[in-house]
């Protein structure tokens, strides 16, 4: 039975869901334990709290993604622009693009691949030391490899994973050199689609790193530790998670009760959205990309979970079957409630 049919059958229950399901995340309005400043460096107390977000030490997946393979984040810009609030997402540097478009107050990043948080720690050294996108891109080029490695050695002196991060840099630097140049060229019809293609977006990311507002962890979005503590942080700060970004990760797991509780634990509000990408037979894709880009209201996602949605594939098939008006841009869907 399709999700649309379930929702029709459960129409009476949806009225209750509207009152109860969103309230799980919206109604916890106790005074925040710690205040998140809008600007400026985070306090030592807040940095210490963020440092306590746990890793889950997931097993090595055997395949690593130190770079993104999504190229049309400009499609999400109208939905993201200056939303504010907390960004929670998976993946490497595309999270910087989305958090910067959002003008996020905090970026809490989690990835099942243990290598990805190490990539963020590399950027945490290089980005503050590079005042422009050009300067950062240049650090990965052959002529600057030795100087960049020395900068990492110094910046990671107290990091227990220092040698692993340096080995990753040595192994992947030529790939990053090509990749960051491509990211810097991500402009469609005059619209910048990446943090390296727009000086304002880059400046926002650089400031977030300098102020301690980007925190990356190795974790499982279906697990019981990292995501639940991220939810606790959002509640303690009284700051809504305005963007929850899964990339295409949902295609690899089912919506278990633990996953549902992790989503419900986040402090969200009526402006909160979920971003995802997927690939499926019958789906359309934007030019020069192989992913379909989706925006969904958080309230709608919570309702669908409450109505029995158990795998993203069900929702993806609903999206594929949507009849779009002639002239609609391919590769993008914005869902309503």
C-alpha positions in Angstrom: 0.0 0.0 0.0 1.4 3.4 -0.9 2.2 6.1 1.6 -0.5 8.3 0.0 -3.1 5.5 0.6 -2.0 5.0 4.1 -2.4 8.7 4.8 -5.9 8.7 3.3 -6.9 5.7 5.4 -5.4 7.3 8.5 -6.8 10.8 7.9 -8.5 10.9 11.3 -5.3 9.8 13.0 -3.3 12.5 11.1 -5.2 15.1 13.1 -3.8 13.5 16.2 -0.4 13.2 14.6 -0.3 16.9 13.8 -0.8 17.6 17.5 1.4 14.9 18.9 4.2 13.9 16.5 5.6 17.4 15.8 5.2 18.2 19.5 7.8 15.6 20.3 10.4 17.9 18.8 8.7 21.3 19.1 7.2 21.3 22.5 10.3 21.0 24.7 10.6 24.6 25.5 12.4 24.6 28.8 14.9 27.4 29.3 18.2 26.5 27.5 21.0 25.2 29.7 23.6 27.0 27.6 23.0 30.0 25.3 24.3 29.8 21.7 25.6 33.2 20.7 24.6 34.5 17.3 28.1 35.8 16.6 31.6 35.5 18.0 33.6 32.5 19.4 31.8 29.9 21.4 32.4 29.9 25.2 34.7 27.4 26.7 31.7 25.8 28.4 29.9 25.4 25.1 32.9 24.1 23.4 33.3 21.5 26.2 29.7 20.5 25.8 30.1 20.0 22.0 33.3 18.1 22.6 31.3 15.5 24.6 29.2 14.5 21.6 30.3 10.9 21.3 31.7 9.0 18.4 30.2 5.5 17.8 33.4 4.0 16.3 31.6 2.3 13.4 33.4 -0.4 11.5 35.4 0.6 8.5 33.0 0.3 5.5 35.8 -0.6 3.1 34.8 2.2 0.8 35.5 5.9 1.6 34.1 9.2 0.3 36.5 12.0 1.1 34.8 14.1 -1.6 31.2 14.7 -2.6 29.6 13.3 -5.8 26.7 15.8 -5.7 27.0 18.8 -7.9 23.6 20.6 -7.9 23.2 22.0 -4.5 22.2 25.3 -6.1 18.7 23.6 -6.6 18.3 23.7 -2.8 19.3 27.4 -2.4 15.8 28.9 -2.5 14.7 26.5 0.3 17.9 27.0 2.3 18.6 30.7 2.0 19.3 32.3 5.5 17.1 29.8 7.4 19.4 30.1 10.4 19.4 27.5 13.2 21.5 24.3 13.5 22.6 22.3 10.5 22.8 18.5 11.0 24.2 16.5 8.1 26.3 13.6 6.7 29.2 13.7 4.3 32.3 15.8 3.7 32.6 19.4 2.4 29.1 19.6 0.8 27.9 20.1 4.3 29.8 23.4 4.4 28.0 24.6 1.2 24.6 23.8 2.7 25.3 25.2 6.2 26.7 28.4 4.6 23.6 28.8 2.4 21.5 28.3 5.5 23.6 30.8 7.4 23.7 28.2 10.2 24.5 29.0 13.8 26.1 25.6 14.3 27.0 22.6 12.0 26.9 19.2 13.7 28.2 16.6 11.2 28.0 12.8 11.6 29.1 10.1 9.2 29.2 6.3 9.3 32.6 6.4 7.4 35.3 6.9 10.1 37.4 8.7 7.5 35.0 11.6 6.9 35.3 13.2 10.4 39.1 13.1 9.8 38.6 15.0 6.5 36.7 17.7 8.5 39.6 17.9 10.9 42.0 18.5 7.9 39.7 21.3 6.7 39.6 22.7 10.3 43.3 23.5 10.0 43.4 24.6 6.3 40.3 26.8 6.1 41.1 29.2 8.9 44.6 29.5 7.5 43.3 30.4 4.0 41.6 33.8 3.7 40.0 33.2 0.3 38.7 30.2 -1.8 41.6 30.7 -4.1 44.1 30.4 -1.2 42.5 27.1 -0.1 42.3 25.6 -3.6 46.0 26.4 -4.0 47.0 24.5 -0.9 46.1 21.2 -2.6 48.2 21.8 -5.8 51.5 20.1 -6.4 53.6 23.2 -6.0 52.2 23.8 -2.4 52.0 20.2 -1.2 55.1 20.3 1.1 54.0 23.7 2.6 50.4 22.4 3.2 51.6 19.2 4.8 53.8 21.3 7.2 50.8 23.4 8.1 48.8 20.3 8.9 51.6 18.8 10.9 51.7 21.9 13.1 47.9 22.4 13.3 47.3 18.7 14.2 50.2 18.5 16.7 47.9 17.6 19.6 45.4 15.5 17.6 45.6 11.8 18.4 44.7 11.0 14.8 47.4 13.2 13.4 49.3 10.5 11.5 46.2 9.0 10.0 45.0 12.5 8.8 48.4 13.1 7.3 48.4 9.8 5.5 45.0 10.5 4.1 46.2 13.9 2.9 49.2 12.4 1.2 47.1 9.7 -0.5 44.2 11.8 -1.6 45.8 15.2 -2.2 45.9 14.9 -6.0 42.3 13.9 -6.0 41.4 16.8 -3.7 43.4 19.1 -6.0 41.1 18.2 -8.9 38.0 18.2 -6.8 38.3 21.6 -5.1 38.9 23.2 -8.5 35.7 21.6 -9.8 33.8 22.7 -6.6 35.0 26.2 -7.2 33.6 26.2 -10.7 30.1 25.1 -9.4 28.1 28.0 -10.9 24.9 27.5 -12.8 23.3 30.5 -14.6 25.2 32.9 -12.4 24.1 31.1 -9.2 27.0 29.8 -7.0 26.3 26.2 -6.0 29.2 25.7 -3.6 31.1 27.2 -0.7 34.2 27.6 -2.9 32.3 29.4 -5.7 31.1 32.3 -3.6 33.2 34.5 -1.4 30.3 35.1 1.1 29.6 31.4 1.5 33.3 30.7 2.0 33.7 33.5 4.6 30.8 32.0 6.6 32.4 28.6 6.6 35.8 30.1 7.6 34.1 32.0 10.5 32.3 28.9 11.7 35.6 27.0 11.8 37.3 29.9 13.6 34.5 30.2 16.2 34.3 26.5 16.9 30.8 26.1 15.2 31.6 23.0 13.1 31.7 19.7 15.0 32.2 16.4 13.2 31.7 12.9 14.6 31.9 9.3 13.4 28.4 7.9 14.0 25.4 6.0 12.7 22.2 8.0 12.1 20.3 4.8 13.1 22.4 4.4 16.3 21.7 5.2 19.9 24.5 7.6 20.7 25.8 10.3 18.4 22.4 11.4 16.9 20.6 11.2 20.3 23.3 13.5 21.9 23.0 15.9 18.9 19.3 16.0 19.7 20.1 16.7 23.3 22.4 19.5 22.4 19.7 21.1 20.3 17.3 20.9 23.2 19.8 22.2 25.7 20.7 25.2 23.5 17.0 25.9 22.7 18.1 26.2 19.0 16.1 24.5 16.3 17.6 22.1 13.8 16.4 23.9 10.7 18.2 21.6 8.2 18.6 17.8 8.4 20.6 16.5 5.4 20.9 12.8 4.7 22.5 12.9 1.2 21.7 9.5 -0.2 22.4 7.6 3.0 18.7 6.6 3.6 18.9 4.2 0.7 21.2 2.0 2.8 19.0 1.5 5.9 15.4 1.2 7.1 13.6 3.5 9.4 14.0 1.6 12.6 12.4 2.6 15.9 15.8 4.0 17.0 16.1 6.1 13.8 12.6 7.5 14.3 13.5 8.4 17.9 16.7 10.1 16.8 14.7 12.3 14.4 12.1 13.1 17.0 14.8 14.0 19.6 15.9 17.0 17.5 14.5 20.4 18.5 12.8 21.6 15.3 10.2 24.1 14.3 7.8 25.0 11.5 10.6 26.1 9.3 12.7 22.9 9.6 13.4 20.9 6.5 14.9 17.6 5.4 17.2 17.3 2.4 18.0 14.1 0.6 19.2 12.8 -2.7 18.4 9.5 -4.4 18.8 7.6 -7.6 16.0 5.3 -8.9 14.6 3.9 -12.0 12.2 6.4 -13.6 13.6 9.4 -11.6 14.8 12.5 -13.4 18.2 14.1 -12.9 19.5 17.6 -13.4 22.0 18.4 -16.1 25.5 17.0 -15.4 24.4 15.1 -12.2 23.1 11.7 -11.4 21.0 12.5 -8.2 17.5 13.6 -7.7 17.3 16.4 -5.1 14.4 16.5 -2.6 13.3 19.1 0.0 10.7 17.9 2.5 9.2 19.8 5.5 10.3 18.2 8.8 6.7 18.1 9.9 5.8 16.1 6.8 8.6 13.6 7.4 7.5 13.1 11.0 3.9 12.5 9.8 5.1 10.0 7.2 7.2 8.2 9.8 4.1 8.1 12.1 2.0 6.8 9.2 4.3 3.8 8.8 7.0 4.8 6.4 9.8 2.3 6.9 12.2 2.8 4.0 13.1 5.8 1.8 12.4 3.7 -1.2 8.6 4.0 -0.6 8.9 7.8 -0.6 11.2 7.8 -3.6 8.7 5.7 -5.6 5.9 8.2 -4.7 8.2 11.0 -6.0 8.9 9.2 -9.3 5.2 8.8 -9.9 4.4 12.5 -9.4 3.1 14.1 -12.6 5.0 17.3 -13.0 3.8 20.3 -15.0 5.4 20.7 -18.4 8.5 22.9 -18.1 9.3 21.7 -14.6 13.1 21.5 -14.0 14.2 17.9 -13.9 15.9 16.4 -10.9 14.2 18.4 -8.2 11.2 17.8 -6.0 9.8 20.0 -3.2 7.3 18.1 -1.1 4.5 19.7 0.9 3.1 18.4 4.2 
